[in-house]
Amino acid sequence: MVTERRKGERITFERGITAHMMGIDGTWRRDCTMEDISETGAKLTVEGSIEGLHLKEFFLLLSSTGLAYRRCELAWVNGNQLGVNFIRTAAKKKRLGRRSAAPLDV
């Protein structure tokens, strides 16, 4: 019996969604299939070997141009399947310091 550890509601894809994993430093890339997703993470099936890859932190590319992506950290590994947690920035750096709208004296 499998215990559900995910906090958010999960969406499971019948055929999976084609995606790509890429190292933070851009030195490696792997094709993968996103099996399910929630607000906080996803389950991926990786094509090819993951041996030797730095999986502590990486990008999950959701578009072929790389414009849609999530920064991830590894949660678990089971064969060629990975569980990942999405890394959130601290509320977009507190809205960039909440800049004042007051005009500058010139």
Backbone torsions as a table, in degrees:
resi	resn	phi	psi	omega
1	MET	NA	129.1	-178.4
2	VAL	-94.1	131.8	177.6
3	THR	-93.0	128.8	179.1
4	GLU	-77.2	120.8	-178.8
5	ARG	-103.5	-14.8	-176.3
6	ARG	-73.6	135.9	-177.0
7	LYS	-82.2	-38.5	-176.1
8	GLY	-88.3	167.7	177.2
9	GLU	-69.3	137.7	-175.8
10	ARG	-104.1	140.2	172.6
11	ILE	-109.9	121.5	-180.0
12	THR	-101.9	133.8	179.9
13	PHE	-96.3	129.8	-177.2
14	GLU	-59.4	-44.4	-178.6
15	ARG	-109.8	-2.1	-176.6
16	GLY	81.0	159.3	179.5
17	ILE	-114.7	127.5	178.4
18	THR	-66.8	131.4	179.7
19	ALA	-147.2	-178.5	179.6
20	HIS	-139.5	145.8	173.1
21	MET	-107.1	140.7	179.7
22	MET	-141.9	137.1	177.7
23	GLY	-60.9	147.8	179.0
24	ILE	-54.1	-37.4	-179.0
25	ASP	-89.1	1.3	177.0
26	GLY	77.5	10.3	-176.1
27	THR	-82.7	-12.2	177.8
28	TRP	-146.2	158.2	179.2
29	ARG	-152.1	139.5	177.5
30	ARG	-136.0	141.7	171.4
31	ASP	-75.1	146.4	177.4
32	CYS	-151.4	169.1	175.6
33	THR	-120.8	127.7	177.1
34	MET	-85.4	113.6	-176.3
35	GLU	-82.9	-40.2	175.9
36	ASP	-153.1	167.3	-177.0
37	ILE	-151.0	150.4	171.6
38	SER	-135.8	-176.5	178.7
39	GLU	-65.7	-27.1	-173.4
40	THR	-105.3	-11.4	-177.4
41	GLY	-177.2	-171.1	-176.9
42	ALA	-154.3	164.1	172.3
43	LYS	-113.6	127.8	-176.0
44	LEU	-119.6	144.8	168.8
45	THR	-110.4	121.1	-172.9
46	VAL	-96.4	137.4	174.3
47	GLU	-91.4	128.5	-179.2
48	GLY	88.4	177.8	-176.2
49	SER	-78.5	143.0	174.4
50	ILE	-105.1	1.2	-179.4
51	GLU	-61.9	131.9	178.0
52	GLY	84.9	-4.5	179.2
53	LEU	-84.8	144.3	176.3
54	HIS	-83.7	98.6	-174.6
55	LEU	-101.7	3.7	179.5
56	LYS	-56.7	-41.5	178.7
57	GLU	-147.3	133.4	-178.5
58	PHE	-158.5	174.3	176.9
59	PHE	-100.9	140.2	169.5
60	LEU	-105.2	110.9	-178.3
61	LEU	-90.3	123.4	-175.7
62	LEU	-102.2	-4.3	177.2
63	SER	-133.2	155.2	-177.5
64	SER	-66.4	-24.6	179.6
65	THR	-89.6	-7.8	179.7
66	GLY	80.8	8.4	-178.4
67	LEU	-76.9	-22.7	176.0
68	ALA	-112.3	117.0	-177.3
69	TYR	-151.8	162.3	173.6
70	ARG	-132.8	140.3	174.8
71	ARG	-84.1	131.4	-172.0
72	CYS	-126.5	158.9	168.0
73	GLU	-130.0	146.3	-177.7
74	LEU	-69.7	132.2	176.7
75	ALA	-105.2	-43.9	-179.7
76	TRP	-158.9	160.9	177.0
77	VAL	-132.3	135.6	174.3
78	ASN	-142.1	92.1	-176.6
79	GLY	68.2	-121.0	179.3
80	ASN	-96.4	10.2	177.4
81	GLN	-106.1	141.1	-179.8
82	LEU	-126.5	144.7	167.4
83	GLY	-105.5	134.0	-179.9
84	VAL	-127.0	147.5	171.9
85	ASN	-105.3	137.8	176.2
86	PHE	-79.9	135.6	179.2
87	ILE	-92.8	126.0	179.8
88	ARG	-104.9	139.2	173.2
89	THR	-79.3	153.8	-176.5
90	ALA	-66.0	83.3	178.2
91	ALA	47.5	48.2	179.7
92	LYS	51.0	50.0	178.0
93	LYS	55.3	44.6	177.8
94	LYS	53.9	45.9	178.7
95	ARG	54.9	45.4	176.8
96	LEU	55.1	42.1	174.5
97	GLY	77.6	10.7	179.4
98	ARG	46.2	69.3	-177.7
99	ARG	-59.7	142.6	-180.0
100	SER	-71.4	142.2	178.4
101	ALA	-89.2	-0.4	-178.2
102	ALA	-69.8	137.6	-179.5
103	PRO	-70.2	154.4	178.7
104	LEU	-86.2	142.6	173.8
105	ASP	-80.0	125.5	179.9
106	VAL	-116.0	NA	NA
